[in-house]
Amino acid sequence: MKKENVENLVVSEVTEFESQLLEMIKSAHEGDEKSLEIITKMKKAIGSF
């Protein structure tokens, strides 16, 4: 795969992830239990690095 193609793929994957994360944060802020649980697990995972 060409470097340019890889860079474009990374940009699109990051953009998609950020969009999904924003939606989950909004849902958690509105009190969605599943979203709160996911965010808690993500914080624990990030803290373990």
N, C-alpha and C positions, 0 to 999 in steps of 0.2 A: 504494500500500500504506500502511496506517495505521502510524503510529509504533509503536504497541503490537504490531502484528503483526510488524514488522521486529525489534523488541527480542526477542520470543519466538523468532523464527527464529534470531537471533544466539545466544541462550542455548542453544538445542538444538544448533546446529552446533558451538559451542564445547564443549559437553558430549560430543558424539560424538567430536570430535577428541581431547579429553583422554583419553577411554576408549581409543581406538585407540593413542594415544601411550603410555599406561601399559602396554598389552599388548605393544607393541613393545619398550619398555624392559625389561620382564620377560623377554622372549625373548632380548634381547641379553645380559642379565645371565646367562642360562642358556647362553650361547655360540652362539646362532643367528647364523650368518654374515650372512644377508640383513638381519637386523635391525641388526646392527652396522654394515653398509654404509650402510643408510638413515640411521642416527643420525649417522654421520660426514659424510654429504652434507648433512644438515640443519644440523649445526654449522658447516660451511663456508659454507652459504648465509646463515645468521644472522650470521656473522662478516663477511660482505661488505657489510652495511648501514652 
